[in-house]
Structure formats: structure tokens, C-alpha cells
Amino acid sequence: MKIRFVLNGASISAEVGKKTSLLHLMREQLGLTGVKEGCGIGRCGSCTVIVDGRAVRSCVLPAWRVDGSDVLTIEGLAKDGELDALQSSFMENNAVQCGFCTPGMIMQAKALLMKNPDPSEDEIRKAISGNLCRCTGYVNIVKAIRSAAKSANNR
């Protein structure tokens, strides 16, 4: 079936099967490898993207479900060569270790900050609780999200 949607600000048209996940559409057909496949069952969060303002697990979302939607991935955060505040903050706060969870973690945090630009530490921890970091870098990840929120609010 043919679907049309907006991906990182660009109109996309793609042919997908009923069982094609959004993750596989993005990685295999569209070449966006920032989204990662970890568990394949929606539990680890490494495949998190934002669809119509909500953080979703792209490994379990059928691609046809995004027909008419607006999808944002890690590749769409930087603007005119300048990193998003979250991306910069993750680097500045040493919140990246192996990097496998990082795109999903950043996208989960972005969805949080879109709804709540000044979250508490507890709200941040709750928002990322479904995103697993195998390197146990949660302290610096929370610090990076909090720092990005504070810097965005001071602009």
C-alpha cells in the first residue's frame, strides 16, 4: 500500500506492506539509520521517534499507521547544521557512552520537552523510564535533559 507522511519536515511517499514496521521503513527504505532496533518488541526504547507530537516505538508501529502523520527522528533535530539543545547537552554532559540508546533517549526527552518545557527530575526520570541504557548512564542522561530544558527556558 502507498502511504504519504511528513518526515523531518519533508513530504514522503512510500510503498509498504501490512507488516512493515515504521522502523524498517525508515532504516531499510529511507536510509535513516539513527533509529535503532534493540529488542524488536517495543520495550527498550532505542527505536523511539515522535509521531504527531507523541513518542512512539517504531519497531512495533506498522508503517501504514503514519499515513498523513508528521514524523520526527533524530536526523530531523539539527537545523541548518546546528544541533538541537538536547543533542548538544548530551555531549556536554557526557550522556553518551556506547551511543546505542542515545537517539531513542533524545527523542523521548524531546517529546517530554515539547509538552513540558521545564520538567522536574522526577518527571524526566518517569518519561525515560521505558528507555534502557545498557551502559547505566542514567545520571548523566537526566542531567543532560535537565540542562537542555534550563538552557531552552533561558533563551
VOBA-1610 file (N, C-alpha, C; in pm, whole numbers, padded with zeros to 5 digits, always signed):
BEGIN
Met+00084-00118+00000Met+00000+00000+00000Met+00088+00124+00000Lys+00037+00230-00056Lys+00111+00355-00065Lys+00070+00445+00052Ile+00171+00501+00118Ile+00144+00595+00227Ile+00217+00726+00198Arg+00164+00832+00256Arg+00225+00964+00247Arg+00227+01023+00387Phe+00340+01082+00420Phe+00354+01146+00550Phe+00468+01246+00545Val+00482+01325+00649Val+00590+01422+00658Val+00696+01363+00751Leu+00818+01356+00702Leu+00930+01300+00778Leu+01038+01406+00790Asn+01061+01452+00911Asn+01162+01555+00937Asn+01143+01678+00849Gly+01016+01713+00828Gly+00983+01832+00751Gly+00968+01812+00602Ala+00997+01692+00551Ala+00987+01665+00407Ala+00872+01570+00378Ser+00801+01596+00271Ser+00692+01506+00230Ser+00751+01377+00176Ile+00697+01265+00222Ile+00744+01133+00184Ile+00628+01052+00128Ser+00657+00976+00027Ser+00562+00880-00028Ser+00636+00747-00033Ala+00574+00642+00019Ala+00642+00513+00024Ala+00543+00399+00005Glu+00592+00293-00049Glu+00515+00170-00067Glu+00553+00077+00048Val+00453+00032+00125Val+00481-00054+00240Val+00385-00173+00242Gly+00432-00282+00302Gly+00347-00397+00325Gly+00272-00381+00456Lys+00170-00463+00476Lys+00091-00455+00600Lys+00175-00477+00725Lys+00278-00560+00715Lys+00359-00594+00833Lys+00488-00514+00843Thr+00511-00421+00751Thr+00633-00340+00757Thr+00623-00243+00874Ser+00721-00247+00962Ser+00722-00154+01074Ser+00777-00019+01029Leu+00743+00085+01103Leu+00797+00217+01074Leu+00950+00213+01083Leu+01002+00140+01180Leu+01147+00126+01196Leu+01212+00073+01068His+01158-00035+01014His+01217-00093+00894His+01198-00005+00771Leu+01086+00065+00763Leu+01067+00160+00654Leu+01177+00266+00659Met+01199+00322+00776Met+01296+00430+00789Met+01439+00382+00763Arg+01476+00270+00821Arg+01614+00220+00807Arg+01641+00162+00669Glu+01553+00076+00622Glu+01580-00001+00500Glu+01540+00070+00372Gln+01430+00142+00373Gln+01384+00209+00251Gln+01428+00354+00244Leu+01433+00422+00358Leu+01461+00565+00358Leu+01603+00598+00403Gly+01678+00499+00449Gly+01819+00520+00483Gly+01844+00598+00610Leu+01746+00608+00698Leu+01765+00680+00825Leu+01808+00580+00931Thr+01936+00576+00958Thr+01989+00475+01049Thr+02006+00526+01192Gly+01963+00648+01219Gly+01968+00698+01357Gly+01875+00621+01448Val+01762+00578+01395Val+01670+00497+01473Val+01728+00356+01481Lys+01733+00303+01601Lys+01798+00173+01625Lys+01695+00067+01661Glu+01726-00058+01624Glu+01643-00170+01668Glu+01716-00242+01779Gly+01656-00241+01896Gly+01714-00310+02010Gly+01642-00441+02034Cys+01528-00434+02098Cys+01455-00554+02137Cys+01358-00603+02029Gly+01308-00514+01947Gly+01212-00551+01844Gly+01070-00574+01894Ile+01046-00550+02024Ile+00912-00569+02080Ile+00862-00446+02157Gly+00926-00332+02135Gly+00878-00207+02195Gly+00910-00185+02340Arg+01007-00256+02393Arg+01036-00242+02537Arg+01161-00164+02571Cys+01258-00155+02479Cys+01386-00092+02516Cys+01392+00056+02484Gly+01312+00103+02389Gly+01308+00245+02356Gly+01413+00294+02259Ser+01501+00208+02211Ser+01607+00255+02120Ser+01550+00299+01985Cys+01429+00257+01954Cys+01366+00291+01825Cys+01269+00408+01837Thr+01273+00482+01946Thr+01176+00589+01970Thr+01188+00702+01868Val+01074+00740+01813Val+01060+00856+01725Val+00937+00931+01772Ile+00916+01048+01717Ile+00799+01128+01754Ile+00702+01130+01636Val+00579+01087+01661Val+00473+01087+01561Val+00361+01177+01611Asp+00334+01281+01537Asp+00230+01378+01574Asp+00244+01424+01719Gly+00368+01453+01759Gly+00395+01507+01892Gly+00408+01405+02003Arg+00391+01276+01973Arg+00399+01172+02076Arg+00518+01080+02051Ala+00588+01045+02156Ala+00697+00948+02145Ala+00637+00809+02123Val+00685+00740+02020Val+00634+00606+01989Val+00751+00512+01962Arg+00725+00385+01979Arg+00823+00280+01949Arg+00802+00238+01804Ser+00895+00273+01719Ser+00879+00250+01576Ser+00894+00104+01537Cys+00951+00021+01624Cys+00969-00121+01590Cys+00837-00198+01593Val+00739-00147+01665Val+00609-00216+01675Val+00496-00138+01608Leu+00527-00025+01549Leu+00426+00056+01483Leu+00424+00022+01334Pro+00313-00032+01285Pro+00305-00059+01140Pro+00321+00073+01063Ala+00402+00071+00960Ala+00431+00192+00883Ala+00304+00256+00827Trp+00207+00175+00788Trp+00084+00230+00730Trp+00010+00320+00828Arg+00036+00304+00957Arg-00033+00386+01058Arg+00013+00532+01057Val+00127+00562+00995Val+00174+00702+00992Val+00125+00776+00868Asp+00043+00711+00788Asp-00013+00778+00670Asp-00082+00907+00715Gly-00040+01021+00660Gly-00097+01150+00696Gly-00038+01213+00820Ser+00061+01149+00881Ser+00118+01198+01006Ser+00245+01280+00984Asp+00291+01338+01093Asp+00417+01412+01096Asp+00512+01332+01185Val+00624+01287+01128Val+00720+01202+01198Val+00852+01277+01213Leu+00906+01274+01333Leu+01035+01338+01361Leu+01131+01233+01415Thr+01250+01228+01356Thr+01355+01135+01402Thr+01475+01215+01448Ile+01572+01147+01502Ile+01696+01212+01547Ile+01761+01291+01434Glu+01748+01242+01311Glu+01808+01312+01197Glu+01742+01447+01171Gly+01620+01465+01219Gly+01547+01589+01195Gly+01562+01695+01302Leu+01639+01667+01406Leu+01651+01764+01515Leu+01744+01880+01482Ala+01858+01853+01423Ala+01952+01960+01390Ala+01892+02049+01283Lys+01912+02178+01294Lys+01860+02275+01198Lys+01975+02360+01144Asp+01987+02366+01013Asp+02090+02446+00947Asp+02230+02416+01002Gly+02256+02289+01027Gly+02388+02246+01076Gly+02411+02268+01224Glu+02311+02318+01294Glu+02324+02342+01438Glu+02247+02237+01515Leu+02314+02172+01609Leu+02250+02068+01687Leu+02136+02124+01772Asp+02037+02041+01797Asp+01930+02072+01891Asp+01991+02085+02031Ala+01926+02161+02116Ala+01976+02181+02254Ala+01996+02048+02325Leu+01908+01951+02301Leu+01925+01819+02366Leu+02050+01748+02315Gln+02073+01752+02185Gln+02191+01686+02130Gln+02319+01748+02188Ser+02324+01880+02193Ser+02441+01949+02249Ser+02458+01916+02397Ser+02347+01916+02469Ser+02353+01889+02612Ser+02399+01747+02642Phe+02357+01651+02560Phe+02403+01513+02579Phe+02555+01506+02565Met+02610+01579+02470Met+02756+01578+02452Met+02825+01651+02567Glu+02775+01768+02602Glu+02836+01849+02708Glu+02832+01782+02844Asn+02729+01700+02868Asn+02713+01636+02999Asn+02756+01490+03000Asn+02831+01450+02899Asn+02881+01312+02890Asn+02770+01209+02907Ala+02658+01234+02839Ala+02543+01144+02849Ala+02544+01038+02738Val+02652+01033+02664Val+02666+00935+02556Val+02780+00842+02591Gln+02751+00714+02603Gln+02858+00618+02626Gln+02873+00534+02500Cys+02806+00420+02491Cys+02817+00341+02368Cys+02737+00406+02257Gly+02634+00484+02292Gly+02556+00558+02195Gly+02435+00486+02137Phe+02419+00359+02168Phe+02309+00283+02107Phe+02173+00336+02150Cys+02158+00369+02276Cys+02029+00418+02326Cys+02007+00565+02299Thr+02113+00636+02264Thr+02109+00782+02259Thr+02000+00839+02168Pro+01986+00795+02043Pro+01879+00855+01960Pro+01740+00838+02021Gly+01709+00720+02070Gly+01578+00697+02131Gly+01560+00776+02259Met+01666+00786+02337Met+01661+00862+02463Met+01638+01010+02433Ile+01709+01063+02334Ile+01692+01204+02298Ile+01551+01229+02245Met+01500+01139+02163Met+01366+01159+02109Met+01259+01150+02217Gln+01278+01060+02314Gln+01185+01052+02427Gln+01190+01183+02506Ala+01311+01234+02528Ala+01327+01361+02600Ala+01268+01477+02521Lys+01286+01476+02391Lys+01230+01583+02306Lys+01078+01587+02318Ala+01016+01469+02313Ala+00869+01462+02328Ala+00828+01519+02463Leu+00903+01487+02568Leu+00874+01540+02701Leu+00883+01693+02700Leu+00993+01746+02647Leu+01013+01891+02648Leu+00915+01966+02558Met+00864+01899+02458Met+00761+01961+02373Met+00632+01982+02453Lys+00604+01891+02546Lys+00483+01902+02628Lys+00508+01980+02757Asn+00627+01963+02812Asn+00661+02023+02941Asn+00802+02080+02930Pro+00816+02208+02899Pro+00948+02266+02877Pro+01034+02279+03003Asp+00976+02259+03119Asp+01054+02271+03243Asp+01021+02156+03339Pro+01055+02033+03300Pro+01021+01918+03385Pro+01112+01907+03507Ser+01057+01850+03612Ser+01136+01821+03731Ser+01221+01696+03704Glu+01314+01670+03792Glu+01396+01550+03776Glu+01309+01424+03780Asp+01209+01423+03867Asp+01119+01307+03873Asp+01041+01289+03743Glu+00996+01399+03684Glu+00924+01391+03557Glu+01014+01340+03445Ile+01139+01384+03446Ile+01235+01336+03347Ile+01257+01186+03364Arg+01282+01144+03487Arg+01305+01001+03513Arg+01185+00916+03472Lys+01066+00965+03500Lys+00945+00891+03461Lys+00934+00883+03309Ala+00962+00994+03240Ala+00949+00998+03094Ala+01046+00902+03026Ile+01167+00887+03080Ile+01266+00800+03016Ile+01270+00660+03077Ser+01178+00632+03166Ser+01181+00502+03236Ser+01167+00382+03143Gly+01109+00401+03027Gly+01095+00290+02931Gly+01209+00282+02831Asn+01307+00369+02844Asn+01423+00368+02756Asn+01541+00309+02833Leu+01594+00200+02784Leu+01701+00130+02853Leu+01838+00173+02804Cys+01926+00200+02899Cys+02066+00230+02870Cys+02147+00114+02925Arg+02209+00041+02837Arg+02288-00076+02879Arg+02415-00036+02954Cys+02459+00087+02935Cys+02582+00134+03000Cys+02553+00198+03135Thr+02430+00202+03175Thr+02383+00263+03301Thr+02423+00410+03314Gly+02405+00484+03207Gly+02440+00625+03207Gly+02327+00717+03248Tyr+02234+00670+03327Tyr+02114+00748+03358Tyr+02141+00879+03431Val+02240+00884+03517Val+02266+01006+03593Val+02299+01120+03496Asn+02390+01095+03403Asn+02427+01199+03309Asn+02318+01226+03206Ile+02239+01126+03172Ile+02128+01146+03080Ile+02025+01240+03142Val+01988+01215+03266Val+01893+01303+03336Val+01950+01444+03347Lys+02077+01452+03381Lys+02145+01583+03392Lys+02141+01657+03258Ala+02165+01586+03149Ala+02165+01647+03016Ala+02026+01699+02978Ile+01924+01622+03009Ile+01787+01664+02977Ile+01750+01786+03059Arg+01782+01784+03185Arg+01753+01898+03273Arg+01827+02022+03226Ser+01953+02006+03188Ser+02034+02117+03140Ser+01978+02175+03010Ala+01936+02088+02920Ala+01876+02135+02794Ala+01748+02212+02820Ala+01668+02164+02913Ala+01543+02233+02948Ala+01574+02372+03005Lys+01672+02379+03093Lys+01706+02508+03154Lys+01761+02605+03051Ser+01847+02556+02961Ser+01905+02646+02860Ser+01798+02694+02762Ala+01705+02608+02727Ala+01597+02646+02634Ala+01507+02750+02700Asn+01487+02739+02831Asn+01400+02833+02901Asn+01466+02968+02925Asn+01598+02973+02913Asn+01670+03099+02935Asn+01696+03176+02806Arg+01647+03126+02694Arg+01670+03194+02565Arg+01572+03306+02545
//
